[in-house]
Amino acid sequence: MSQRAMEMLEQLLELPAGDLKATLSQASDIVADATGADKVDGFLYDAKRDSLVAVGSSTQPLSMLQHQLGLDVLPLSNGGRVVHVFKTGKTFITGSLDRDAEELRGIKEGLGIRSKLGVPLELGSRRLGMLMIASREPDFFSDEDVRLAELVARWIGIVAHRAELVEEIARNAAEDGRRAAVEEIVAVLAHELRNYLSPLELRVELLRMRARAAARDDDLQDLEAVGKSVARLGLVVSDILEAARLDRGLFHLAPQLVDLGALVREVALPLATPARPVRVTLQEGDTINVMGDEARLRQCIGNVVANAVQVSPVNGAVSIFVRREQRAAEGAPRALVEVIDQGPGIPSDLLPRIFERLVTGGPREGGLGLGLYLAKRIAALHGGDLSAESPPGKGARFTLSLPCPAALARAASRAAPAA
């Protein structure tokens, strides 16, 4: 490698890689100085405009003229040698551009370029754009200039990719910061709302008692509707506060032996009401006990079944199966609760995120998309899992998996230190 190439690479490696435009402009200046070219451009492909855009250009008079003539943005449909290099992925060199019929007139006549050297900018199999080095002198570039340009193009491809990653990290960090701020505000508001709910519930009950004593049936019906709305608001507030407790590590369990079938029966069957005419059926075999916090498991199962009832059509069915699964590989039995609905199913693009916070399949009555998030976290705190599958057009199946006490005992014995 020549001394000129070594010096150019040393200067390139000292450049920061955070700001892509600034880095490309500085790199273009270094290449222009090393080659003696009149103009150097780093063109990157812009999918929105279907064009190659000179993101970084050398700070030379010819580059300024290029911008004035609008030749810094080149649509692929217009053709020209910049587009040719990008489309073919092959190095292009000429010392007589003025006789090239495929070059744009603005490049030949407006800028007066005679020699041109272009190489593609690639990262792996992805083509990012191209590097164009130009001179107004004929037959200006040598074979060594070609090797230098290809070497610089590889370096720019790496820098461009790194800049993309930096920008993505910054966007994600900003989004996480906004989400955290919103969640904190929502949690505070939920806490304040809860302080008003109890007096409101008491006031509604007092009005209900008065209406009942005076036999005001119309008022009783209205108060029943108000009471249900207050109750739904209470559930939303509770979900928000529970999610906040989970995130802060304040979500504690009080484990005890729980009859899983009896708990499912107690929680699930009452969810079908005249206002929500859905048949909820339960099939269970032998008694299955799990070790867990009964209140939290009730919340977990209730959220899953309530979700299934909400999405099911009128007079549809929600089928629940409680069974024991023997895992052959581990020999560790698991308790399973499967909830199958006849709703529209979960869209394929939403399925991987269905257990994320504030994610819903669509508008829901009295829901913020926290029910399944909480259910998933509660299952995990019990050493279990909650999964979902949704074959197209066949509703959805949610499966809650929990360790049985025997499995927990074996796990504990394996984890215990040797005496």
N, C-alpha and C positions, 0 to 999 in steps of 0.2 A: 504494500500500500504506500502511495506517495506521501511525501511530507504534507502536501496541500490537503490531502484527504484526512490525514491524521489530525491536523489542526482544525479542520472543519468539524470532525466528529467530536473533538474535545469541547468545542464551543456549543455544539448541539446538546451534548450530555449535561451541560451546566444549566440548560434552560429549565424553568419550572414547567410542570405538566398539568397544572390545575385549570388555568384559563386557556381553553383551546385556541380561541381567536388570537390572543396575545402571543401564545407560543408559536403558532403557525406563522404569524407575521415576523417574529424575530428569527425563526428558522429560515424563512424566505430571504430575509436580509443576509443571513450568514451564507446561504447557498449562492445568492447573487454576487456577494463579495468574493467567494471562493472561485466561482466560474467566470466572473466578469460579465455576466448576463445583464441585459437591460431591464428585465422584469422576471419575477418568479411568483407563481400563484399556487396556493394549496386549495384546490377545488374539492368540495364535499357535496355529496348528493343530498338534495332536499326532496323527500318523497311528496310532501304537500304541494310543492310547485312542479314536481317532476323535472327538476332542473339541477344543474351543477352550479354551485355558488362559490365564488372566491372568498372563502372564510378568512384566509390569511394571505396577504400580498406584501411584497417587498415595498419599502418606502422610497420609491423612485418615481421620477416624472412620468415614465411610461405607464406605471401602475395607476397614477392619478388620472391620466388621460383615459385609461381603460374604464375607470369608474364613471368618468364624465360621459363617455359614449354608451354607458349601460351594458358593457361587455363583461361585467363581473358576474352576471347571472345569465347562464346559457341553457335554455330549454332543450331537453333531449330531442324534441321534435325538429329543432332547427338544424341539427347535424353539426358539422365542423370537426376539427381534429381533437378538440378537448373531449367532445362526446364520443368520438371514435375510440380514443384510448380507454375511456370508461367502459364502453360497451364491449370491446374486444378483450380488454385486460392485457394488451400487448404494448410493449414500448414502441414509441414512434419518434423518428428523428428525420429531419430534413434540413438542407441548407439552401433550399430554393422554394420557400413557401409561396412566393409570389406567382409561381407557375403551378401551384397545387389547386386543381379544380374543385376539390372537396372542402377546401377551407372557406370560412366565412369571409365575405368581402370586407366587413368591418375590421377584421383582424389584419388582413393583408393591406388594405388601403388606409383605413382609419388609423391603425397603429403603426403601419409600415414595417411589420415584422418580416424578416427573411429567413431566419433560422429558428427551429423549434425542436424542443426535446421534451417529450411527455412520457411519464411512467404511471401505471396504476397504483393507487393507494389501497392496500388490501390488509385484512387481518384474518388469517386462516382462509376460509372459503368465502368470506364476506368482503365485497368490494365497497369501500367507503367513498372513493372519489378518485382524483388523480392529481399529480404534481406536474405543472407545466413551467418550463424554463424557456425564455424567449430572448432573441437578440435581433437588432435591426441589421446586423452584418450578415452577409451570405456565408455559408459553409463554416459556421462559427464553432460548432461543437465537435469534440473528439470522442474516441472510444472510451477514454478515461472519464469524460464527463458523463457518459451513459452509465458507467459503473457507479460513479458517485451519486447520480440521480436515483438509481435503483436502491442504493444503500440508504439514502436519505428517506426514500419513500417507505421503506420497511420501518424505519425509526418513527416516522410521522404516523404510520398506521397504529403502532403501539401507543404513542402519545394520545392519539384521538380516542382510542379505546379506553385508556386510563381516564381521560377527561370525561367521557361518557359515564364511567363508573362513579367518578367524583360527583357529577351532577345528579346522578340517580340517588346516591347516598344523601346528598344535601336535600333533595326533594322528599325522600323518605323521612329524614330527620325532622324537616319542617312539618310534614303531615303528622308524624308521631307527636310532635309538640302541640300542634293544634288539637289533635284528638285527646291528648292528656288534659289540656286546659278545658276542653268542652266537658269531658267526663267529670272533672273536678267540680265544675259549675253545676252540672246536672245532679251530682251527688249532694251538694250543698242544698240545692233547691228541693230535692226529694226529702232531705232531713227536715227542712222547714215545712214542707207540705204535710209531713206526717204529724207535726204539731197541731195542725188544723183539722186533721181527719177525725180524730176521736170526738171532739166537740160537735163536729158536723154529723157524725153518725148518731150521737146521743140526741141531737136536735131533731133529726129525721125520725128517730124512734119515738120521741115525745109527740111529734105531730101525728105519727101513725096511731099512737094510743088514743089521742083526742079524736081523730077521725073515726076510729073503730067505736069509741064510746058514743059518738053522735050518729053512728050508722051512715057516715058519708062515704058511700061505696066508690064514687068517682074519685074523691080525694085519696082514698086508700090505694086505688090502682095507680094514680100518679106517684104517690109516695113509694110504692113498691118499685116503680121504675127508677125513681131517684135513688132509692136504697141500693139497687143493683149497680147503678152508675158509680156511686160512692165506693161500693165494694170493689168494682173493677179498678177504680183509681187507686184504692189501697193496695191491690195486687201489683200494680205498676210501680208504685213507690217502694213496696217491699223488694221487688226484683232489683231496682236500681241500688238500694241500700245493700242488698245481699251481694251484688256484683262488686260494690266498693269494698265490702269487708273481705271478699275473696282476694282482691288485688292487694290489699294491705296486710294480708296474712292474719286477719282477725276472725276467720271462719273456723270455728272449733267444732269437733265431733264428740259425741258421748256414745261410744259403741256399746251395743248390747246384742243379744241373740234375737233375731227378728224372723218371724214366719213370713217369708216373701210372698207366698200365694195369698195369705190372709191380708197382707198389707195391700197388694195389688187390687184384691177384691174390694176392700174398703175404700180405696182411693178412686178407682176407675169407674166402677159401675154407676155411682151417683152422677157422673158427669153428663150422662144422657138425660136431658130434661125436655119438657114440652116445647120450650123455646129453642132447643137444639135437638130435634127428633132424629137421633142417630142410634142405631143398635150397637151396644157395646157388649161383646161376648168374651168370656174368659174360659180358657181350657188349661187345666193343671193336672198333674199326676200326683205323685207322692209329695208329702210335706217337704219343703226345701227351706232350710234355715241358713241365714247369712249373718255375719257379724257386721253391724253397722249402726249408724245413728238413725233411729226410726223416723224422727222428724225430717231429717235431711233426705232420706230415701223416699219419704212420702212426697216431699217437694219435687224431687227428681222425677219420679214416676208420674206424679200429677201433671208436671209440665209437659212431659212427652205425650201422655194420653190426651190432655186438653188440646195440644197442638193437632193431634190426629182428628179429634172430634170437630175442631174448628174448620179444618180444610175438607171434611167429608161432606158430600152432598146430602140434601134432605132425604131422610129414610135410607141413607147409606149405612154401612156397617164398619165398625172398628173391631178387629179381631186381636185378642191378646193371648199369648201362649207363655206359660211359665214352665220351664223344664230345666233339667240338669244336663250339662254337657261334659263328657269325659274327654279330656285332651290326651290322645294316645301318646304323643311325644313326651309330655311332662308327667302324665299320670295324675294331673291335678284337676279335680272337678271344678266346674264353674256353674254358677246359676245364671240362667238366661231369662230375660223378659223381652219378648218380641211383640211389637205393636205394629199392626198392619192396617193402613187406611185405604179408602177408595177415592181419595182426592185426586187432584190433577197431577200429582207428582211434583218432584223438585226439578227445576230446570238444570240441565247438565252443567251449565256455566256456574250455577249457584251451589251445586252439591258439594264441591270441595270446601266451601266457606260457610256451610249451613250452621255450624256450631260457633261461628265467630260472633262477637258482641255486635248488637244492633243490626244483624243481618236477618231479613225476613224474605219469604217468597213473594210477598206482595202486601198490600194494606190489610191489616188485621184489626179486629175489634178489640180494643183495650190492650194491645200489645206493642212492645218496643223492640222486639227481637232479642230479648234477654232470657226468655224461658229455656230455650235449648242450650244457650251458652252456659247457664247455671247448671242445667242437668248434666252436661258433659263434665263440668268441673267437679260436681258432687260425685259423679261416678269415679273420676280419677282419684279423688281424695279417699275413696273406699278401696283403692287398689284395682278398680275395674275400668270399664270403658263404655262409651256410648257411640254407636256407629249408625250410619244411614245409607240406604241404597234405594234407588228409584228407577226401576226399569221403565222405559218410555210407555206412557199410557196405562200404567198399572199401579198408580198410587205410590206410596212410600212405605218402607219397612225400617223401623228403628229397633235396634237390638241393644239392650242394656246387659252387660256382662259383669258379674260380680264374683269374687272368690268365695268358695264355701269355707266354713271354719276348718275343715280338715286340711285344705290346701294352705290356709294361713298358718296352721300349726307346723306343717312340714317346712314352709318357707322360713318360719322363725327358727326351727331347729337347724336348718342349713346355714342360716346367718349367724347363729350363736358361736362365739369363739370357743376353741377347744380348751378343755380343762388342763 
